């Protein structure tokens, strides 16, 4: 039997392997064999740590959520002004390469969440956090007299996150009519209008 530290490391490896497997194969029809292959382990070894694949998917979902959100917060908090924070929030929310294991895991579970209360609760958590992040930036912009919102800050933040979700869903689904740059430009245009402040997307 592996030592506790080794067990923790192997669990982390399996969580990442599950995310990578979902990114490559999608959630539908995902098998324990696929995760074992990504991890370079036997099916029996995967089952030892996670007897149920659902338990592994919950851990992978939680890890993807935490990494995606806190990476975004870290980049936003490095900005000096609310205007810069909006630009960075948009860029981190709609990345150039959305088909990463983190983002793919999150959006694959959008539809699955409708049939599983545990995943639904985590999607709600991510929604609330991202809305609060935008809301905090908007309130900072109002305090510094940089923004002049035409709507309630919460309403603007919720709409911004909903637009991100919509564009990202098209991006991870390989819709050739949608590009990350175009998506960021559309979101920047919306926020420029409702906050009465110009934002330059990349």
Secondary structure, DSSP 8 states (H G I E B T S, - for coil): ---HHHHHHHHHHHHHHHHHHHHHH-STT--HHHHHHHHT--HHHHHHH-SSHHHHHHHHHHHHHHHHHHHHHHHHHT-SSHHHHHHHHHHHHS-S---SHHHHHHHHHHHHGGG-HHHHHHHHHHHHHHHHHHHHHHHHHHHTT----SS-HHHHHHHHHHHHHHHHHHHHTT-TT--HHHHHHHHHHHHHHHHT------
